[in-house]
Amino acid sequence: MCALASFAAYWQTSSALTWGADYLRTVAGLSATGAGLVTMGAGLTSALVLLIFGFLAQRSRRAGGTIGQSARWAGAATVVAGLSVAGFALTGSTTVKVVLAVGPTLLSAVVLVPAQAACGRITPPAQRGVVLGALTFVYSLAGVLSPLVVGGLTTGAHLASGYRTDYLLTAAPVTSAGLLTALLVRPERDAARLGVSASAPL
């Protein structure tokens, strides 16, 4: 589940950062400068969101919270992101698109934080590096595949409809992955079932 959620989130982020400026310029009607500024703002917001959520998750753990609790919050944020991506595709307002692009659509990135922590928690220390490396490999594939798929969908005369299809196809797995993460990711429970000690260093 963590790999699926991370893949969906990274797919959305990669797609937005690679093709977002082109969409805003060619479909939404922004100038090249305006589209570039929105894309830059989205990149900065994404990094800021990750830093803030990582800080809050760490603070929660120190206060006695669990990785599962962080996963529930991250899952809820990812659902909001997925619904925002669908709203971005469906709205005709450029202003709303810009607000969504630099705001709630980027919340899916936070799922990467509990995903890595959860995988580390359920894995014995000797295998932890391999498991985390495999998780990174899986979600990094989205960074390669997403731009290629979007490029294929938007080739030729179907530019606007191709982008619309891409955003809606992206919204579905992001929303679903967020919901499943919130409902199913319980690493402490799974670690106990697998016999991984809570004292094993992360």
C-alpha positions in Angstrom: 0.0 0.0 0.0 2.8 2.4 0.8 4.5 1.7 -2.5 1.2 2.3 -4.4 0.5 5.5 -2.5 4.0 6.8 -3.1 3.9 5.9 -6.8 0.6 7.8 -7.2 1.8 10.8 -5.4 5.1 10.9 -7.3 3.2 10.5 -10.5 1.1 13.5 -9.8 4.0 15.6 -8.7 6.2 14.7 -11.7 3.4 15.3 -14.1 2.6 18.7 -12.6 6.2 19.9 -12.5 7.0 18.6 -16.0 3.8 19.6 -17.9 2.1 22.1 -15.6 3.6 25.2 -17.2 2.8 24.0 -20.7 -0.8 23.3 -19.7 -1.2 26.7 -18.0 0.2 28.5 -21.1 -1.4 26.5 -23.9 -4.8 25.6 -22.4 -5.4 27.9 -19.5 -4.1 30.9 -21.4 -1.5 32.3 -19.0 1.6 34.0 -20.4 4.9 32.1 -20.4 6.1 34.2 -17.5 2.9 33.6 -15.5 3.0 29.9 -16.2 6.6 29.7 -15.1 5.9 31.6 -11.9 3.0 29.3 -11.0 5.2 26.2 -11.7 8.0 27.7 -9.6 5.5 28.4 -6.8 4.2 24.8 -7.0 7.7 23.4 -6.7 8.5 25.6 -3.6 5.2 24.8 -2.0 5.7 21.1 -2.5 9.1 21.3 -0.8 7.6 23.4 2.0 4.7 21.0 2.5 7.1 18.0 2.8 9.3 19.9 5.3 6.4 20.9 7.5 4.7 17.5 7.5 8.0 15.8 8.3 8.6 18.2 11.2 5.0 17.6 12.5 5.3 13.9 12.1 8.6 13.8 14.0 7.1 16.0 16.7 4.1 13.7 17.0 6.3 10.7 17.4 8.3 12.3 20.2 5.0 13.1 21.9 4.0 9.4 21.8 2.2 9.3 18.4 2.5 6.4 16.0 3.4 6.1 12.4 -0.1 4.9 11.8 -1.5 8.2 13.0 0.8 10.1 10.6 -0.3 7.8 7.8 -4.0 8.6 8.5 -3.2 12.4 8.3 -1.1 11.9 5.2 -3.9 9.7 3.6 -6.5 12.4 4.3 -4.2 15.0 2.8 -3.7 12.8 -0.3 -7.5 12.4 -0.7 -7.8 16.2 -0.7 -5.0 16.4 -3.3 -6.7 13.9 -5.5 -10.0 15.7 -5.4 -8.2 19.0 -6.1 -6.6 17.5 -9.2 -10.0 16.5 -10.5 -11.3 20.0 -9.7 -8.3 21.5 -11.5 -9.2 19.5 -14.6 -12.9 20.3 -14.5 -13.0 24.0 -13.6 -13.1 26.6 -16.3 -11.7 29.3 -14.0 -8.0 30.1 -14.5 -7.9 31.7 -11.1 -9.1 28.5 -9.4 -6.7 26.4 -11.4 -3.8 28.6 -10.2 -4.9 28.4 -6.6 -5.3 24.6 -6.8 -1.9 24.2 -8.6 0.1 26.0 -5.9 -2.0 24.7 -3.0 -4.0 21.6 -2.3 -3.0 19.5 -5.3 0.5 19.3 -3.8 -0.6 17.7 -0.6 -0.2 14.2 -1.9 3.6 14.5 -1.5 3.2 14.2 2.3 2.4 10.5 1.9 6.1 9.8 1.1 7.0 10.6 4.8 4.9 7.9 6.5 5.4 5.5 3.7 9.1 5.3 4.2 8.7 5.2 8.0 6.1 2.5 7.8 8.2 0.3 5.5 11.1 0.8 7.9 9.0 -0.1 10.9 7.8 -3.4 9.6 11.2 -4.5 8.3 14.0 -6.2 10.3 17.1 -4.0 10.5 19.1 -6.3 8.3 16.7 -6.0 5.4 15.7 -2.4 5.9 18.0 -0.8 3.4 16.9 -3.2 0.7 13.2 -2.6 1.4 13.6 1.2 1.5 15.6 1.0 -1.7 12.9 -1.0 -3.4 10.2 1.5 -2.3 12.3 4.4 -3.7 12.7 2.5 -7.0 9.0 1.8 -7.3 7.9 5.4 -6.8 10.8 6.8 -8.8 9.4 4.9 -11.8 6.5 7.4 -11.8 9.0 10.2 -12.4 10.0 8.5 -15.7 6.6 7.2 -16.8 4.4 10.1 -16.0 5.9 12.7 -18.3 6.0 10.1 -21.1 2.3 9.2 -20.7 1.2 12.8 -20.5 3.3 13.6 -23.6 1.6 10.8 -25.5 -1.9 12.0 -24.4 -1.3 15.6 -25.5 0.4 14.9 -28.8 -1.3 16.4 -31.9 -4.7 18.1 -32.1 -6.0 16.7 -28.8 -4.0 19.0 -26.5 -6.8 20.2 -24.2 -8.7 16.9 -24.0 -5.5 15.0 -23.5 -4.5 17.1 -20.5 -8.0 16.8 -19.1 -7.8 13.0 -19.5 -4.4 13.0 -17.8 -5.6 15.0 -14.8 -8.7 12.9 -14.3 -6.7 9.7 -14.7 -4.2 11.0 -12.1 -6.9 12.1 -9.7 -8.4 8.6 -9.4 -5.4 6.7 -8.1 -4.2 9.6 -6.0 -7.6 9.8 -4.2 -7.9 6.0 -3.9 -4.4 5.6 -2.6 -5.0 8.3 0.0 -8.1 6.7 1.2 -6.5 3.2 1.4 -3.5 4.7 3.2 -5.7 6.3 5.8 -7.7 3.1 6.3 -5.1 0.4 6.0 -1.6 1.5 6.9 -1.0 0.4 10.5 2.8 -0.4 10.7 2.8 -0.9 14.4 0.2 -3.6 14.2 1.9 -5.2 11.2 5.3 -5.1 12.9 3.8 -7.0 15.9 2.3 -9.6 13.6 5.6 -10.0 11.8 7.6 -10.2 15.0 9.7 -7.0 14.4 10.7 -5.5 17.7 9.6 -2.0 18.5 13.1 -1.4 19.9 14.7 -2.1 16.5 16.3 1.2 15.4 14.8 3.0 12.4 
